[in-house]
């Protein structure tokens, strides 16, 4: 019988800047870039401080949830 190796998993609920402000707001590429940069820092911290091998974020962690946006807006 082979034993499985253990590893650390880090689950993060990050704060972020919404890429759409309000139901009719335009797409803000700079907010998306800041969110990606922020998530990269969090992954680096998880690896360095917690020896994480897997880092998990929730859905919409890059752009935020914007209710009442059309499918065309999201595409």
C-alpha positions in Angstrom: 0.0 0.0 0.0 1.3 3.5 -1.0 0.6 6.4 1.3 -0.5 9.6 -0.3 1.5 12.7 0.2 -0.2 15.5 2.1 -0.1 19.1 1.0 -1.6 22.4 2.0 -4.6 24.0 0.4 -5.4 27.7 0.9 -8.9 29.0 0.3 -9.1 32.8 -0.1 -12.1 35.1 -0.3 -10.4 38.2 -1.7 -11.5 41.8 -1.7 -11.6 43.2 -5.2 -12.5 46.2 -7.4 -15.6 45.6 -9.5 -14.9 45.8 -13.2 -18.4 47.2 -13.8 -19.8 49.9 -11.6 -23.5 49.9 -11.6 -25.9 48.1 -13.9 -25.0 50.3 -16.9 -21.4 51.0 -16.1 -18.7 50.5 -18.7 -16.0 47.9 -18.4 -12.9 49.1 -16.4 -9.8 47.3 -17.6 -7.6 48.9 -15.0 -9.8 47.4 -12.2 -9.4 43.9 -13.8 -5.6 44.4 -14.0 -5.5 45.4 -10.3 -7.6 42.4 -9.3 -5.2 40.0 -11.2 -2.2 41.7 -9.6 -3.8 41.4 -6.2 -4.6 37.7 -6.7 -1.1 37.0 -7.8 0.3 38.6 -4.6 -2.2 36.4 -2.5 -1.0 33.3 -4.3 2.6 34.2 -3.7 1.9 34.8 0.0 0.0 31.5 0.4 3.0 29.6 -1.1 5.6 31.4 1.0 3.7 31.7 4.3 1.6 28.5 4.2 3.5 26.3 1.8 0.3 26.0 -0.2 0.3 23.7 -3.2 -3.2 24.6 -4.2 -4.9 28.0 -3.9 -8.6 28.3 -4.4 -10.6 31.4 -5.2 -14.4 31.8 -5.6 -16.2 32.4 -8.9 -16.2 36.0 -10.0 -13.0 36.7 -8.0 -11.5 38.5 -11.0 -14.3 40.7 -12.1 -16.8 40.8 -9.2 -20.5 40.0 -9.5 -22.6 42.6 -11.3 -26.3 41.8 -11.1 -28.5 42.7 -14.1 -25.7 42.7 -16.6 -26.6 41.1 -20.0 -24.8 38.1 -21.4 -23.5 40.3 -24.2 -21.9 42.6 -21.5 -20.1 39.6 -20.0 -18.9 38.3 -23.3 
